[in-house]
Structure formats: C-alpha cells, structure tokens
Amino acid sequence: MVVRAGREFLAIPGPTTVPDEVLRAMHRPAVDIYAGPLLALTDSLLSDLSRVFRTAGRSYIYVANGHGAWEAALTNVLSRGDKILVLESGRFALGWGDAAAKLGVEVEILKGDWRRAVRPAELEARLRQDKAGTIKAILAVQIDTASGAVNDIAAIGRAVKAAGHPALLMVDAVASLGCMNFEMDEWGVDVALSGSQKGLMTPPGLGFVAAGARARKIHETATLRTPYWDWTAREGELHYQKYAGTPPEHLLFGLRQALDMLFEEGLEAVFRRHRLLAEAVRRAVAVWSKGGALDFNIAAPGERSDTVTTVLFADGHDPKKLLDYCNEKCGVVLGSGIGALSGKAIRIAHMGHVNAPMIFGTLAVAELALQALRIPHGKGGVQAAIDWLGDQVPA
C-alpha cells in the first residue's frame, strides 16, 4: 500500500523544485535572437547576476551546469603548469580541483575533514609558507552539498589578506547563491560561480561566472583560454558572442522570472527564510538523533549549511531503505549520500523554492519512514520543528 498521489516532491540538493511562475515564463514561443527584446533581456540578466553576486565586476552566462562554470572560471585565469590550492570540506572543491588537474594545472589540497568546515587559520599558515608566491589561485566552496558544510568565505578572504598572498580567491557558490549572503567584493573574492538549478530556481542548464578586476587583469595573459569559455570573446559587440552561439532563450526567460521573484521577496527576506527553514530541519534531526541510529554529519552547529542537511546513519542501518520508503510510499525524494558518504547518509535539501509546508511535509514523511522501518529515533522531531518555527514567526 502507498499513500502517495500525483507527482514526486523533490527534497534533493539540485535540481530543486522549479516555481510554477518560472515554468510559465518558459512556456512561450522562441523569439528572434537578433532582436531588441532579447538583447535587453541579456543586458538585464548580466546586470542582475552581478547584483546577486554583490560585485562591481562583470558576469557571464554559459549554457552549462556547475561543472561547466568550474571550467570557465579555471580556463580564464590560469595557465598550464600553474599551481592552485584546493580547500577541502567535502566533495565539490576536490572535484573542482580534479577538473583543474585535467587541464594541466598543478593541484595541492589543503587537507580538511568531511565533518567540518575549512579552517581559515590553516589556510593563512599555508600561504605564509609560500614565500615565492607559487600558488596562483585558491579554490573553495561556500556550501558543500555532499558534506553539508558551510565555509566562512569572509574569514577565508581575511586569511588570504592577512598572509599578504597574491593568489586569486575563487569560490563555488552553486549551492548558496540566492539562498544566503554572498559579498563577492567585500570578502575579497576574485572569481565566483554558480548555476541555475538551486537557489536561482531555474531548470539546470545555465552556469554563471563573475569576475573582479584582478581576475580580469590576469585573464589577459592566461594561456588556458579556449574559444567557448573565453571572457574576452563574450564581451564582443554582437549578441551571439555573449553565449558563444545561439542563446538558450527559454532558460533565459525562466531565469528572468526567477530573479524577479527573488527581488520581489527581497534578498534579505530570502536569506532569512532559508535560515528559518534550515533550523527547523536541524531541530527535527537533533531529536531523531537521540535514538542513536543517525546524527548530523557536520559536528559543529555553526558549520551546518542553510541549504542542505546531511544526516549520517550508524553502522547496521541502511539509508537506502529510508530513501526508498519516502519515495515509493510517499512520493518524497530525499538526497542520497555521495562521495565518501555514499551508502552512509541521506541529504535533506531546503534551498530555492521552498517554504514551511514543503519542509514540514518532508520532515513528516522522513519521521514516518523512521517509524515504519523501526529505525531507532527520538520521537517528536516534527513537533520540535513546529515549536521552534512557531516561536520565530509569531502571529
């Protein structure tokens, strides 16, 4: 017997649920790619992406996912044989570093831990050792969706400045942009990137890169530049150059609607909504963890992200059974553990187009699954989430 009806509900960290307004904006005929309205659309999107990144620098739109944005960022500022430092806090900075290695870049990993965020003091100490300035760039993620860690990019930027090191600071904001504060210029970030399918509430297929003045200067002599990713080529006068070919019209229509929705709600309100809903999830998980079968992957509460919560399962308990129950019986799709956490964890996403009914429904289904599968857990996780959010959002 199942208790589901209708379509599945996604509670995974990408692609996230696309709002109906965005889907409707995309449901229209194609237009002339050389005409004024589409040119104006591109100009507005590039300007507003820089607004969301909080930078006076230029933004670029790629027909690509986040991995494409990784390559765009790398090839525009690095040369073959350059050395970079990757800050480990989960899977995704390592993946970005692996992409750099395949491009012919020397990669050093500042060893981290999948159960904690990056330690800025460790970065500063490593940079002080590099007296010759051999490290050309530092790669970090703001939120790692595998581990659930959130890194303090402002503190990382201060560490680079304190060390007096000239390396570019490059940040993956795929799982954070549009969900939490990102201050590219204020934090000393030289290159930032994101994608359409998470906080920006648009289907997968668009990658975004923002570049500051230092990065644009180094770009002039970078030798990894290629025709498709090249910033200079995309700054040409012809509209098709902005996309290195035919624009992805319908994704652009959707992105315009999504950005309008974010600005209408107000970015600070969006960030607060994510903080509140994330803490509601954490309150539930904290109660469930009292049963001894599951726990937060990220040990320190202050290092747990506001877009995804990774929950570890103790030995002897199979997270796949819970994932299958939630999906097959109730139509709620939770994220599985990936990378080093494959087969050991679940991930509950709370990013992008998400609200209290969605979160409470997800938590209730997860608690139902814990009960049905006889997985030891503390009772009342959903009630704890309700109690906390009720106090934070009074009448």
Residue pairs with C-beta under 8 A, 6 or more apart in sequence:
2 328
2 329
2 330
3 329
3 330
4 328
4 329
4 330
4 331
5 331
6 331
7 331
8 327
8 331
8 332
8 333
9 17
9 331
9 332
9 333
9 358
9 361
9 362
10 16
10 17
10 333
10 349
11 332
11 333
11 334
11 335
11 348
11 349
11 350
11 358
11 362
12 333
12 334
12 335
12 347
12 349
13 145
13 175
13 198
13 307
13 308
13 335
13 347
13 349
13 351
14 145
14 174
14 175
14 195
14 197
14 198
14 204
14 349
14 351
15 197
15 198
15 203
15 204
16 197
16 198
16 199
16 201
16 349
16 351
16 352
16 353
16 354
17 201
17 352
17 353
17 354
17 358
18 201
18 202
18 203
18 254
18 353
19 201
19 257
19 258
19 261
19 353
21 257
21 261
22 201
22 202
22 254
22 257
22 258
22 261
23 254
24 257
25 253
25 254
25 256
25 257
26 203
26 250
26 251
26 253
26 254
28 250
28 253
30 249
30 250
31 37
31 38
31 249
32 38
33 239
33 240
33 246
33 247
33 249
34 239
34 240
38 239
38 247
38 249
38 252
39 239
41 252
41 253
41 256
42 61
42 239
42 242
42 247
42 252
44 256
45 61
45 252
45 255
45 256
45 259
46 58
46 59
46 60
46 61
46 242
47 59
48 259
48 263
49 59
49 61
49 208
49 210
49 259
50 56
50 57
50 58
50 59
50 210
52 177
52 178
52 182
52 200
52 259
52 262
52 267
53 59
53 173
53 177
53 182
53 184
53 192
53 194
53 208
53 210
54 182
54 183
54 184
54 185
54 186
55 184
55 185
55 189
55 192
55 210
55 212
56 185
56 212
57 184
57 185
57 210
57 211
57 212
57 213
57 215
57 216
58 210
58 211
58 216
58 231
58 235
59 208
59 209
59 210
59 211
60 72
60 208
60 209
60 210
60 211
60 231
60 234
60 242
61 206
61 207
61 208
61 242
61 243
61 252
62 68
62 69
62 72
62 206
62 207
62 208
62 209
62 229
62 243
63 205
63 206
63 207
63 243
63 245
63 248
63 251
64 71
64 72
64 205
64 206
64 207
65 195
65 197
65 204
65 205
65 207
66 172
66 174
66 193
66 194
66 195
66 207
67 95
67 99
68 207
69 174
69 193
69 194
69 195
69 207
69 208
69 209
70 95
70 96
70 99
70 172
70 193
71 99
71 103
71 229
72 193
72 207
72 209
72 229
73 170
73 191
73 193
73 209
74 96
74 99
74 100
74 103
74 105
74 224
75 103
75 222
75 224
75 225
75 226
75 229
75 230
76 191
76 209
76 211
76 215
76 219
76 222
76 224
76 225
76 229
76 230
76 231
77 137
77 168
77 170
77 190
77 191
77 211
77 215
77 218
77 219
77 222
78 84
78 100
78 103
78 105
78 136
78 137
78 222
78 224
79 221
79 222
79 223
79 224
80 103
80 104
80 105
80 223
80 224
81 104
81 105
81 106
82 105
82 106
82 136
82 137
83 105
83 106
83 107
83 108
83 134
83 135
83 136
84 97
84 100
84 105
84 106
84 107
84 108
84 135
84 136
84 137
84 138
84 139
85 108
85 109
85 110
85 123
85 126
85 127
85 135
85 137
85 138
85 139
85 167
86 93
86 94
86 96
86 97
86 100
86 107
86 108
86 109
86 110
86 138
86 139
87 93
87 110
87 112
87 118
87 123
87 138
87 139
87 140
87 151
87 156
88 94
88 109
88 110
88 111
88 112
88 113
88 118
89 112
89 113
89 114
89 116
89 117
89 118
89 140
89 141
89 144
89 147
89 149
89 151
90 114
90 141
90 144
90 145
90 146
90 147
90 148
90 149
90 339
91 114
91 144
91 146
91 147
91 338
91 339
91 340
92 141
92 144
92 145
92 146
92 172
92 174
92 175
93 139
93 140
93 141
93 144
93 172
94 109
96 139
96 141
96 172
97 107
97 109
97 139
98 107
100 107
100 139
101 107
103 224
104 224
105 224
108 135
110 118
110 122
110 123
110 126
112 118
112 119
114 146
114 147
114 149
114 297
114 339
114 340
114 341
115 147
115 297
115 298
115 299
116 149
116 298
116 299
116 300
116 303
117 149
117 150
117 151
117 152
117 298
117 300
117 303
118 140
118 149
118 151
118 152
118 156
120 152
120 155
120 156
120 158
120 159
121 159
123 138
123 156
123 159
123 160
123 163
124 159
124 160
124 162
124 163
127 135
127 159
127 160
127 163
127 165
127 167
128 163
128 165
130 165
133 165
133 166
133 167
135 165
135 167
136 167
136 168
137 167
137 168
137 169
137 170
137 191
138 156
138 160
138 167
138 168
138 169
138 170
139 170
139 172
140 151
140 153
140 156
140 169
140 170
140 171
140 172
141 151
141 171
141 172
141 173
141 174
141 175
142 150
142 151
142 153
142 171
142 172
142 173
142 175
142 176
142 180
142 182
143 149
143 150
143 151
143 173
143 175
143 176
143 180
143 305
143 306
143 307
143 308
144 151
144 175
144 305
145 174
145 175
145 305
145 307
145 308
145 335
145 347
145 349
146 310
146 337
146 338
146 339
146 340
146 341
146 347
147 297
147 298
147 310
147 341
148 296
148 297
148 298
148 304
148 305
148 308
148 309
148 310
148 347
149 298
149 303
149 304
149 305
150 176
150 180
150 303
150 304
150 305
150 306
153 171
153 182
153 187
153 189
154 183
154 186
154 187
156 169
156 187
157 169
157 187
157 188
157 189
158 188
160 167
160 169
160 188
161 188
168 190
168 191
168 214
168 215
168 218
169 188
169 189
169 190
169 191
170 189
170 190
170 191
170 192
170 193
171 184
171 189
171 191
171 192
171 193
172 192
172 193
172 194
173 182
173 192
173 193
173 194
174 193
174 194
174 195
174 198
175 198
175 199
175 305
175 307
175 308
175 351
176 182
176 194
176 199
176 305
176 307
177 192
177 194
177 198
177 199
177 200
177 208
178 194
178 198
178 199
178 200
178 201
178 262
178 270
178 352
179 198
179 199
179 270
179 271
179 274
179 306
179 307
179 351
179 352
180 271
180 274
180 275
180 306
180 307
181 271
182 192
184 192
184 210
184 212
185 212
189 212
190 211
190 212
190 214
190 215
191 209
191 210
191 211
191 212
191 215
192 209
192 210
193 207
193 208
193 209
193 210
194 200
194 207
194 208
195 204
195 206
195 207
195 208
196 202
196 203
196 204
196 205
196 206
196 207
196 208
196 251
196 254
196 255
196 258
197 203
197 204
197 205
198 307
198 351
198 352
199 307
199 351
199 352
200 255
200 258
200 259
200 262
200 352
201 258
201 261
201 262
201 352
201 353
202 251
202 254
202 255
202 258
203 251
203 254
205 248
205 251
206 248
206 251
206 252
206 255
211 219
211 231
216 231
219 225
219 231
219 232
225 232
227 233
227 244
228 244
233 241
233 244
234 241
234 242
234 243
234 244
235 241
236 242
239 247
240 246
240 247
262 270
265 273
271 306
273 354
273 355
274 306
274 307
274 350
274 351
274 354
275 306
276 389
276 392
276 393
277 350
277 354
277 355
277 356
277 359
277 389
278 304
278 305
278 306
278 307
278 309
278 350
279 388
279 389
279 392
280 356
280 359
280 360
280 363
280 385
280 386
280 388
280 389
281 309
281 348
281 350
281 359
281 363
281 385
282 296
282 301
282 304
282 309
283 381
283 384
283 385
283 387
283 388
284 363
284 366
284 367
284 381
284 382
284 384
284 385
285 294
285 296
285 309
285 311
285 348
285 381
286 296
286 381
286 384
287 377
287 378
287 379
287 380
287 381
287 384
288 294
288 367
288 370
288 377
288 378
288 381
289 295
289 296
289 377
289 378
290 377
290 378
291 375
291 376
291 377
291 378
292 314
292 376
293 313
293 314
293 317
293 375
293 376
293 377
294 311
294 312
294 313
294 314
294 317
294 375
294 377
295 311
295 312
295 314
296 304
296 309
296 310
296 311
296 312
297 310
297 311
297 312
297 341
297 345
298 304
298 305
298 310
306 350
306 351
307 349
307 350
307 351
308 335
308 347
308 348
308 349
308 350
308 351
309 347
309 348
309 350
310 337
310 341
310 345
310 346
310 347
311 345
311 346
311 347
311 348
312 341
312 344
312 345
313 319
313 344
313 345
313 346
317 375
318 343
319 336
319 337
319 343
319 344
319 345
319 346
320 336
320 343
321 373
322 334
322 346
322 366
322 369
322 370
322 373
322 375
323 334
323 336
323 346
325 369
325 372
325 373
326 332
326 333
326 334
326 365
326 366
326 369
327 333
327 334
329 369
329 372
330 365
330 368
330 369
332 361
332 362
332 365
332 366
334 346
334 347
334 348
334 362
334 366
335 346
335 347
335 348
335 349
336 342
336 345
336 346
336 347
337 343
337 344
337 345
337 346
337 347
338 347
348 362
348 363
348 366
350 359
356 389
359 385
360 382
360 385
360 386
363 381
363 382
363 385
364 382
366 381
367 377
367 381
367 382
369 375
370 377
371 377
